[in-house]
Amino acid sequence: MAKKLRKVTTPPRLLLLELLIPWVAMGLATLLGVYLGFGDIAITVFALACALTTTVIVRFWEQRRRRVLARNLKT
């Protein structure tokens, strides 16, 4: 049976990363869409897709980092 890892609390920095990075990505995607001449709906969909993708990437990256930290604390 696998051992339970100790739960590590979420630092406030993660909240900043989860909020700031997707907003920056969404803004850059919007500027790129305007520059390329896309329509309103296409720009909105593209910007939201970029924000969702960056949110998922940040969460997976932070989860992996916390798992490594918990593993190192255990040993």
N, C-alpha and C positions, 0 to 999 in steps of 0.2 A: 504494500500500500504506500502510495506517495506521501511524503511528509508535507504538512501544511507550511507554507511560507508565512513569515510574520508580516502582517499588513503594515505597509508604510504609509503614513499620512501624506495627503496631497499638498505639496508646497504652494504658496501663493503665486510663485513664479509660473507654475503650470497654468493657472487661470489666466495670467497675462498672456502667455504664449497661445493658449487656446482661443483667446479673443482677438489678440492683436494680429497675429500672422494671417488668419483667414480674411480679416478686413483689409489688410494690405494687399493680399493676393486678389481680392475682389476688386479693389480700386485699380490695381494695375491691369487686370483683365478688362475692366470697363474702358480704361484709357486705350488699351490695344484695340478693343472692338470699335471704338469711335474712330481711331486712327485708320483702321482698315475699312471703315465705311459700312459696318454691319447695321442692321435694323435694330429697333428698340428691344424687341422680344429676343432676338439672337444675342444681343449684348447682355441682357438680364440672365438668360439661361447659361451663357458662357461664364459670367461672373459668379453665379451661384454654384456652378459645377466646380470652378476653381476653389471657391471657399470651402465647399464640402470636401474636396480632395485634400486640401491642405490640413483641414481639421482632422481627417482620418489619419493622415501621415503623422501629424504632431502627436496624436493620441497613441498610435502604435509605437512611435519612437520613445515617448515618455514611459509607456508601460514596460517596454523592454529595458529601459534604463533603471526603472524602479525594481524590476525583477532581478537584474544583475546586482543592484545595491543590497537587496534583501538576501540574496544568495551569499554575497560577500560578508554580510553581517552575521549570517548563520554559522559560517565556518570560522 
